[in-house]
Amino acid sequence: MKALTEYKIKNMVLKNRIVMPPMCMYSSDERGFVKDFHKIHYTSRAIGGVGLIIVEATGVVPNGRITSRDLGIWSDDHIEGLKSLVESVKAYGSKIAIQLAHAGRKCTSNDEYIVAPSPLRFSEEYRVPRELTVEEIKGLVKSFRDAALRAYKAGFDAIEIHGAHGYLIHEFLSPLTNKRTDEYGGSLENRTRFLKEILLAVKEVWPKDKPILLRVSADDYMEGGINKEEMVKIINEVKEYIDMVHVSTGGLISVRFPIFPGYQISHSETIKRECNIPTIAVGLINELDQIEEILYNNRADLVAIGRGLLRDPHFVLNMAYKNRLKMKYPTQYERGYY
Ligand SMILES: Cc1cc2nc3c(=O)[nH]c(=O)nc-3n(C[C@H](O)[C@H](O)[C@H](O)COP(=O)(O)O)c2cc1C
């Protein structure tokens, strides 16, 4: 069984291959601070045996939040709360990463205005974003850099740059939302420029021995948008600056697409093979058989369980128990296994 085997990437050693993917809890306050809820929520999953916990989308600037109740990392005042969250999770043997995010045109907070590569709104319920100037783009690159430095100061083991789900970076990557005619739009190289600049800036402050993850949507599910093959080219443009790709799909535009168990695994498999880079597979993966199939067939290196971990913080403990897998249960819970 591979699910519960160790995995090392850079200096980060995970005790197993199960990841909690970032999931917004919309439970902060207007200032984006960590609350008791966050500590209890993430620490429960650490006690529950998850190998790597990735903290939800955390705004690098206020109008980069998805909602007014997202976590924030835009000021040094955020470090203290994040640090106590990190310490709490680490005390129970999980590694912890944070997803650095900018919501772009999908920001719904009460900030004065919202921004995007081009002034196209997501839907009628959303505001029309203001097109970013080149100077503002440079400013946002710095915001990601500053956020990475704060994440380092808070003690995170890894960072994940949110390049998926129709948020700002994805909006730059896809021709459907990026209609710019300057050096940030047009060719694939130009559309990837913002992401590349962010990664380069982050690398200036993020320690070399800690991994940088990139979350992508490898399919826009629409003609003219990103598909698997295009995403392979994008990853190849930035591969030297990242250590692992967390492969999701969708979110750029409102379209219905087929959702079935493991609906995004083939995307992970293609990126892993074609870009020769470690990946995390995610999306309706809930059974040990599925996890083993993915890992043994080299379709991903790690497997993320999202909603399954919302339903059951002890997903890993219960999976081990049901299948009689050898696992170190938390000392306090040993009587639950034997
Ligand atoms: C409540 C909720 C919040 C989410 N928030 C985020 C987020 O902050 N960042 C992100 O990249 N994905 C987010 N996602 C997507 C999940 O990380 C995951 O990719 C998705 O739920 C599919 O995996 P699952 O079928 O195992 O739940 C969220 C999903 C849910 C259910």
The ligand as an SDF file (V2000), in Angstrom:
LIG
                    3D

 31 33  0  0  0  0  0  0  0  0999 V2000
  -15.6560   24.5650    0.6990 C   0  0  0  0  0  0  0  0  0  0  0  0
  -14.6010   24.5260   -0.3780 C   0  0  0  0  0  0  0  0  0  0  0  0
  -13.6900   25.5750   -0.4610 C   0  0  0  0  0  0  0  0  0  0  0  0
  -12.6800   25.5520   -1.4180 C   0  0  0  0  0  0  0  0  0  0  0  0
  -11.7320   26.5370   -1.4150 N   0  0  0  0  0  0  0  0  0  0  0  0
  -10.6420   26.4260   -2.2320 C   0  0  0  0  0  0  0  0  0  0  0  0
   -9.5430   27.3020   -2.0750 C   0  0  0  0  0  0  0  0  0  0  0  0
   -9.4710   28.1210   -1.1690 O   0  0  0  0  0  0  0  0  0  0  0  0
   -8.5210   27.1790   -2.9680 N   0  0  0  0  0  0  0  0  0  0  0  0
   -8.5130   26.2280   -3.9540 C   0  0  0  0  0  0  0  0  0  0  0  0
   -7.5680   26.1490   -4.7360 O   0  0  0  0  0  0  0  0  0  0  0  0
   -9.5380   25.3370   -4.0580 N   0  0  0  0  0  0  0  0  0  0  0  0
  -10.5750   25.3960   -3.2260 C   0  0  0  0  0  0  0  0  0  0  0  0
  -11.5590   24.4360   -3.2730 N   0  0  0  0  0  0  0  0  0  0  0  0
  -11.4030   23.2780   -4.1600 C   0  0  0  0  0  0  0  0  0  0  0  0
  -10.7850   22.0910   -3.3910 C   0  0  0  0  0  0  0  0  0  0  0  0
   -9.4510   22.3740   -3.0110 O   0  0  0  0  0  0  0  0  0  0  0  0
  -10.7900   20.7790   -4.2280 C   0  0  0  0  0  0  0  0  0  0  0  0
   -9.9920   20.9700   -5.3760 O   0  0  0  0  0  0  0  0  0  0  0  0
  -12.2010   20.3800   -4.6540 C   0  0  0  0  0  0  0  0  0  0  0  0
  -13.0850   20.3770   -3.5380 O   0  0  0  0  0  0  0  0  0  0  0  0
  -12.2220   18.9870   -5.3160 C   0  0  0  0  0  0  0  0  0  0  0  0
  -11.7560   17.9840   -4.4440 O   0  0  0  0  0  0  0  0  0  0  0  0
  -12.7720   17.0150   -3.6210 P   0  0  0  0  0  0  0  0  0  0  0  0
  -13.6650   16.3730   -4.6580 O   0  0  0  0  0  0  0  0  0  0  0  0
  -11.8820   16.0280   -2.9330 O   0  0  0  0  0  0  0  0  0  0  0  0
  -13.5690   17.8670   -2.6900 O   0  0  0  0  0  0  0  0  0  0  0  0
  -12.6000   24.4680   -2.3430 C   0  0  0  0  0  0  0  0  0  0  0  0
  -13.5550   23.4470   -2.2680 C   0  0  0  0  0  0  0  0  0  0  0  0
  -14.5210   23.4560   -1.2950 C   0  0  0  0  0  0  0  0  0  0  0  0
  -15.4930   22.2950   -1.2130 C   0  0  0  0  0  0  0  0  0  0  0  0
  1  2  1  0
  2  3  1  0
  2 30  2  0
  3  4  2  0
  4  5  1  0
  4 28  1  0
  5  6  2  0
  6  7  1  0
  6 13  1  0
  7  8  2  0
  7  9  1  0
  9 10  1  0
 10 11  2  0
 10 12  1  0
 12 13  2  0
 13 14  1  0
 14 15  1  0
 14 28  1  0
 15 16  1  0
 16 17  1  0
 16 18  1  0
 18 19  1  0
 18 20  1  0
 20 21  1  0
 20 22  1  0
 22 23  1  0
 23 24  1  0
 24 25  2  0
 24 26  1  0
 24 27  1  0
 28 29  2  0
 29 30  1  0
 30 31  1  0
M  END
$$$$
